[in-house]
Amino acid sequence: MKEAPKFIFLIFLVYSCQNRPVQWNGPVLTQPRKKLTVEELVEGKAQPLIDMSFFAKPQWANNAKDPLSGTIVLQETELNFPKEKAYYPGENIFPSLQLDFIVHDGELIPRQKERISTGDSYWDVIVGTGKIWHEEEDGEWSRASFPLSLTDRWVGQARNCVATFVYKTNAVSHVCLQCSQETADIDDKQLGNISGLLPAEFEAKQFADSVQVIERHNRSRSERLPIRPLSEIDSNNEVAGYLEKMKYTNAPTSLGAVLMDNKLYLHPPKTRHGPYPYPAEMRHGLYSVTKSMAGALALMYFEERYEEEVFDELISGYVPALANHPGWQGVTFSHTLNMVTGTVGGEGPEHLFGTLIVAETAEEAINNIAALGDAPESPGEKFNYASTNLFVLSYALQKYVEEKEGGKVNYWDLVHENVLVPIGAEHFTLLHTIEKDDDQAIPILAYGALPTIDEAAKIALLFANEGNYKGQQILNKERVREAFGETEWNGYSTNNDFRGKNYQHSFWSTEINTGRCKIRATYMLGFGENYVVFLPSKVIIFRFLDEHGLDISQLIKSVENIRSSCQ
């Protein structure tokens, strides 16, 4: 495995907004095309940044002349990635990569939709379903494009790219890659466009599991939540107007959507070079949203699975490195999820970067945490937000499940099999520790979730339905209700933290005056100001962003004008 860059910059430092990718006002694809021609792609001619329409199947295209079944091998290539600061080792290098594709009904389906680990590279890769087609001027060549997300192994950023190439029976051209949108760290000057022309080789082959891959793909697509244009419910363009605001960068909102009546009303995801061609396949790096979307999900699932008070288990009983640590005596699983451990921790360099981000293995991370001191407060007394708490929970959950199940059962495998697969979010991707044996890796759990909008919405719906899915109670109902303030327990005061007033099982909440009444908004929140907001009206709002904008009161008021929570 690659050694983590020990000097990787902390993702929560002083804000700098100097890196402002500019608005694209260039031409869109017309017939015949002026860019990405067959000749340019075959020759490997360097390409400028261009409109995303050049990467999409045009309305006037015909069916592809040839199918495409086989393996594309991409060579390691230096990328064009203008930055204001030095690259991390390998950050400007696209990794060597082998991709298997199958074609069905004009769709280019990857055999592997999960995160692809690329060995010693800085980047891992997630590939989505693309398309194949033919354009009249291309002669014997057909075209293909597919969505591709780049993500690092330390904090879980997501760079939304599209790749395109031309092909014929036994040959492919160079692959043109462009990344014009991301959820990444603005404080670390990570926003910016990436492009490259990747040398490629092709081996045509038929795969033994082609039928199964196609069946899984069709089933997954049929189970997606219905997607409708946001304009259907946002007649005054009020919500869309909010999502389109440019604060520090052009096209800062990777995605905005409203989930209402089990339908996703989607604002077209925009890049700095036009609409993203594959919005359903777009990945989003949500940082601390992970604490709710994965941390609370896991703990609530195991409390239901084992029919025991897992929330009340002691950390010291499952984490040997903390067994005799004075600060961790009496700390429960619940205390870690609720940020009230009474231990030293925070989001500063010594607590997050120096303790967790630079660590590779689970043992290295937990030993770093064990070296932190004790705080004067007892467990449960004072809210102190620290991402290290969630990793402690992850480590403890792994040991707890091993004790329950026997052997080396990975707790996240159980969550995947019994929660994510049933609800149709089986490709939900999460950042893990870096181990010699990948099977032993466990989720960081504090950050690193990389969902599509469909996966994020399905997990949110599971919480909104009190942990019940189609009559099956998957998550512990009482714990879900506690998280949403629907019991006598009021959670923990954040002492007027600017992020929210109360914290309950990793969910923030605050009171909003809609103009008609005061409502309680409960939400998941992550760095970059990624929000999943639950309203009393049963409407859920998604805003995935890569800059700073914590005040969402106007967004909530705009959605309340569509469906009010006021009685």
N, C-alpha and C positions, 0 to 999 in steps of 0.2 A: 504494500500500500504506500501511497505517497505520504511523505512527511508534511504535516500541516505547516504552513508558513508562520514561523514563530513571531514575526513582526506584523502579522495582518492587523490592520488598523481597527480600533474599536468602533463599533457601529453606532454608538450613541454619544458622539462627541459634539463639539460646537458646530452649529449650522453654518454651512457655506453655500451660497447660491450662485457662484460664479459660473458653474457649468450649465449653460442653458441651451440645449439643442434647439435650433431654430425651426420655425414653421416651414413646412414643405409646400411650395406652390407650383411644383413642376407638372408636366403633362401626365395624363393617365393613358392607359393602354387603348390604342385604336388599331384598326385593321387597315393595312398591314402594320405590324409592330416595328418600332424604331429601336427598341432596346431588347437585350437578351435574345438576339436572333440565333438561329441555328449555327451560323458561321462563328459568331462570337463565343457561344458556349462550347463548341467543339474545339475551337482554337485556344480557348482559355484566356480570352481577352479581358483584362481588368475592367470592372464595371463601377460606375459612380453609384451613389445612393439614388434610388429611383422610387417611384410610386409603387405601393404594394399591389396595385392592380396588375402589374407586370408579372406577379407571382401567382395570380389566380386564374382559374379557368374562365375564359370570357363567354358571354352568352352566345356568341356566334360560332363557338368551337364545335367541331364534329367529334364523333367517337374516335378513340385512339385506333391507329392502324394495327398495332400489335399489343398483346397483353404484356404484362411485366411481372414475371415470377422468378425470383432469384435473390442473389446476394450482391449488394453494392458495398464495395470497400472504399472508404474515404481515407485519404492519406493525411497525416499530420501536416498542418498548414498554418503559416503565420497570418493572423487576421489584421484587418484594418480597424483599429479601435483607438481613435483619438481620445486622450485623457489629459487631465491637468496635473496628474501625479504619476509617479513611477508605477509600472505594472507589478503586481504580485507575481512570483515565479510561475510562468506558464499561462498567465491570464490572457495574453494576446495570442495564444496558440490553440487552434482547433485540434482536438485529439484524433489519432487514428481510430477508425471506427468501422465496424462491420454491421450492416443493417440488412435484415431479411424482410422482403416484401411479398405480398400476395395481392393480386388484383381481383376484384369482384364488383360487377355492375359499375364499372368506371371509377371505383374507389381504390386507392392505394393503401393497403392495410399492413401495418407493421406486425410482424409475428410477436414482437415484444413491446408492450405498451408501458411496462414498468420502467423505472429509472435504470439506465445502463451505466454501470460503473466502468470507467475507462482507465483503470490502472493508475499510472503515475501522473495522469493529466490533472490540471487544475479544475477542469470542467467535467461534470457528468452530464448525461444527455437523456432527455425524454422525447420520444417521437410519437406523433399523433397520426391520424388517418388523413391522407391527402387525396388527390385526384389525378387521373390521366386523361389526355385529350389530344386532338389533332387540329392544327391550324393549316389552312390551305397553302400558305406560302412555305410551309416547312417540308414539303415534298415527302420523302420516305420516312422522315423522322416524326415521332410522336413526342408529346410533352408530358411532364409530370411535375407536381409540386407537393410538398408536405410540410406540416408544422413541426418545428423542432425547438425545444426549450433547452437552454443551457443553465445549469445550476452548479454552484460551488458546494464544497463539502464541509463548510465551516459555519455559515450563517443561513444558507438556504435562499439566496436571491433567485429570481426567475427572469431570464431574458427570453422574450418571446420572438422567435425567429421564424422565417419561412425559407425553405430551400427549393430550388427548381432546377431542372435539367431536361435535356432532350435525349431520346433513346430510340434504338431500333432493335431488331431481334437479338443480336448478341453484342451490343455496344451501348455505352452511355457516354455523354459528354461530361465536361466539368460540371460540378454542382455549384450554383450561385447561391450564396447564403446572405441574408440580411436580417438584422435584429434592430427594430426601430421602436421598441417599447419594452418596459421592464418593471418589475417591482424590485428595486434595489436601494442601496443606501445613499441617499442624497448627501448626508453629512460627510461621507467618505468619498464624495465626488465620483460616485459609481454610475451616474446617469450618463448615457451616451450611446451613439449608434455603433453597431458592429457590422462589418461586411467582409466577405471573402469569396474567393473562387477556389473550390476544393477539387483537386485531382481525384478522379474516381475510376474504379474498375468494376466490371459487372460479370457475374457468373450466373447464367440462366440455369434454373433448377426447379424441380417440383418438390414440394415439401410433403412429407407423409401426414402431417397434421393440418393440411390446408383446409379440409372440410370443417374441422373443429375450430380453427381460427376464425373462419368466416361465420360459423354459427355463433361463436362468442361475441363477435363484432356486431352481428345483426341483433342479437338479444340485448346487448348493452345499449345499442342505439334505440331500440324500441322501448327501453325502460327509462330513457331520459325524460326529464320533466318537460312538458310542452313549453316551447319558447315563442313568445310573441313580442312584437315591437313595443318598446316603452311608450311610444306615441299613442297607442291604443287607449291607455288610461291617463296619460299625461297630456291632456288636450291643450293645456295652456303653456306647455313646454317649460313648466316651472322646475320640475325635477331634472330634466335634461339640461336646463340652463345652469343649474348648480353643478352638475357633473362636468360640464364643459368649461367651467371657470379655469383660467390659467393663473396659477398663483406664482410659482417660481419658474416652472418649466412648461414647454409646449406639450400638450396631450399628457398631463400628469395622471389622469385617472385611467388605469389599465382597464377597469371594468366597473360599470354601475348597473344594478338590477334591482327590481322589486319583485318579491315572491308573494303572490296573492292568489288565493283559491287554487293552490297547487299548480299555478302557472308562473313561469319566469318571464317577467316583462323586462326585456334587455335593451339597454342603451348601446348602440353599436360600438364595440370596442375600437378605439382609435389608436393609431400609432403616429409617430411624427412624420410618416409618409403615407397617410391615408388609412382607411379601415383595414383591420386585420382580417385576412381571408378565411381563417378557421376559428371563429370565436368559441365554438364548443370545445375545441382542443386546447385553448389557451391555458397555460399554467400561471399560478399567482403565488409569489412568495409572501406569506402572510405573517412571518415573524411570530410575535407573541399571541396572535390568534390561536396558535398551536396549543397554548396552555388550556384553552377551552375546547377547541375542536378535536384535540387528541388526548390531553391530560384528563380533563373532566370526563370525557367519553370513556376512557379506559377504566378509571376508578369506579364510575357509576355502573359500568358493565360488570366488573368483578364483584361488586356488592350484590348485584342481582344474581350472578352466576352461582356464587357460593352461599347465598342466603345467610350471610354473616355480616357483622358490622365491620367491614374492611376499612371504612373511614377511620375507625377507632384503633386500628392496629398501630403499634409503636414502631417508629423508624429504627430505633436501636436494636430491635429484635431481628431485623432483616439486613442491616448494613453493618458488617463487622467493623469497618473503619470508623464508624460513629458510635459503636456500642459503648465505649467508655468516654466519649466526648462529653464534657460537662454541659455544653449548650444544647445537646440533642437528647438529653434525658427528659422523658415525658412528652416528646414531640410525636404527634400522630400523623398518619397519612393525610388526614383532613387538614392539619395545621400547615403542611407543605403546600397543598392545593390552594389554601386560603391566605398564604403569605403571612402567617402569624407564628413562625417557628420560634421566635425569641433568640435567633442566632445572628451572627454577623453576616451581612450580605447586602447586595445592592446591584445597581446597573453600572457602577463605575469601573474603571480599568482593572483595579486589583481584584474585583469580585466577579466580573463577567469575562472580560478578555483574558486576564492572567490566570483565571481559575478554570473556566469552562471552554471558551472558544479555542484556546491553543491546545487543549488536551485532545488526544486522539482516541485512546481506549477508554472504556468505562472505568477501569481500575485507576487510570491516571486521573481522570476527572474527579472521581469520588475521593481519592487521596488528597487532591488539591483542596477540595471542599473541607475535608477533615482538618486541614491545616489552618482554616479560618477560626477566629476566636468566638467567644460567647458574648452575647448582648445582655444588658442588665435585665431586660424583661423576661418574664416566664412565658412558656408556650401559651398562645391564645390571647395574650394581653395587648399586643400592638401590631398593627399592620405595617409590614416592611417589605416592599416589592423587591424580589430577588429571583432571577431566573435560575440560580443554582438550586433553589428549593424544588423546582420541577424535575431537575435531573435526579436529585435525591429520591424523589417519588418514583421515577422511572426505574432506578436501580432497585429500590425496595420492592416494587411490584414484581420485578423479575424474580427476585429471591422468594417472594411470597408465592408466586405461581409455581415455581419449581417445587416448593414444599408441598403444595396442594396436588400437583399433577404428577410429580415424580420425574426424575430425569432432567434433561435440558430443554424442556418445553419453553419456547420463546413467548412471552406474554403478548407481544404485539401480533404474533401469528394467530393467537386465539381471538384477539380483537378483530383482525382482518377476516377470519373465517366466520365468526359468529355475529359480527356487527356490520362491517363494511360490505361484505359480499351480499348478505340478505337485502340490504337497502339499496344495492346497485351502485356502490361507490368502491368497487373492488380495486380500482387503479389509483386510489388516493395515495399520494406519495409523501413520505415523512423522512426527515434527516435522521440518520443513525450515527452511532459511534463508528470509528474506523478500527476494525479488528483484523487480526491475521486470518481468522475464520469468519467470513461474513455472516454465517448462521448464528454467531454469538453476539452480533451487534444489537444494541438496544436503542430505542429512540432517545434523542436528546430531550424531547418533550416540552422544552421551554420555547423552542422556535424550530423552524424547518418544515412546516407544512407547505405543500405545493399542490393545492387542489385545482381542478377545473371548476367552473361555476356550477355545473351540475352536481359534482361531488360535494362542494361546499353547501349547496342548497339542500341536498338530501340529509346531510348530517345536521344542519340547522333544523330541518323539519322533524327529525327524530327527537331533538330537544323540545321543540315547540309542541310536539304531541306527547310530552311527558314520558319519553323513552319507549313509547309503544309503536310498533310497526305492524300494520295489518293484523291486529289482534294479539300479537306476541309482545310481551313486555321484555324488551332487550336491556334497557337501562333501569336502574332502581328509581321507581316513580317518586318516592319521597325525597330523594336527593335532588332530582331534577326540579321538583317543586320548590325546594329550599333555594336552589340557585336562582330561581325566578321570583323570589320574594313572595311565594304563595303559601307560606306557613307562618307560624308565630316567630320563627327565628329571623332576625333582621340582618344577619351576616356581620361583617366587620366594617366599621367606619374607616375610611381612608384619610380621615383628618383633612377633608377638603382638598384632597389631591386633585390636580387640574384634569386628571383623566376620568374622574368619576367620584361619587360621594360614598358609595358602598361597594363592597367586594364580597361575593358569595360563590364559593366553589369555582373560582377563576372567572366568573362573570362580573363585569362592572355594571353599575346602574346609576342613574341620575334622574332628577325630576325636570320635566320640560313643560313650559307653559305654551300650549299650542295656539293660544288666542281664544279658544273656546273653553278649555279646561286644563288642569295640570295632569300630566300622565307620567308614569314611570317607564323609562326606556331602559331595557336590559341589553347588554351588548358584549360581544367579543371584541377585543381591541389589540392591534399589533403595531409595532414600529412602522413608520411611514404613514401612520394613521389609516391602517386597514381596519374596516369596521364590518361586523355582522350585527345588525340591530333588530331586536325583537320588540314589537309594539303591542299594546293591549288589544288592538284590533285584529291580532293574529297575522298582520302583515310583517314581513321580514325584509330589511333593506341590506343590500350588499354594496359597499364602496371600497374598491381595492385601489390603493394609491401608493406613490413612491416619493412623497414629500410630506411636509408638515401642514396639518389642518385639522386640529383636534375638535374644533367647534362644529358639530353637526346639527345644531339646533335648527338651522334653517332648512336643512335637508329633511329632517323629521317633520317640521311644520308643512313642508311642501307635500310630503307623502300623506300626512294627516288630512290635507285638503282633498285628497283622492278618496280616502276612506278614514273616517274619524274614529278615534278610540273613545270619544266622549259619549256618555250615555244621554 
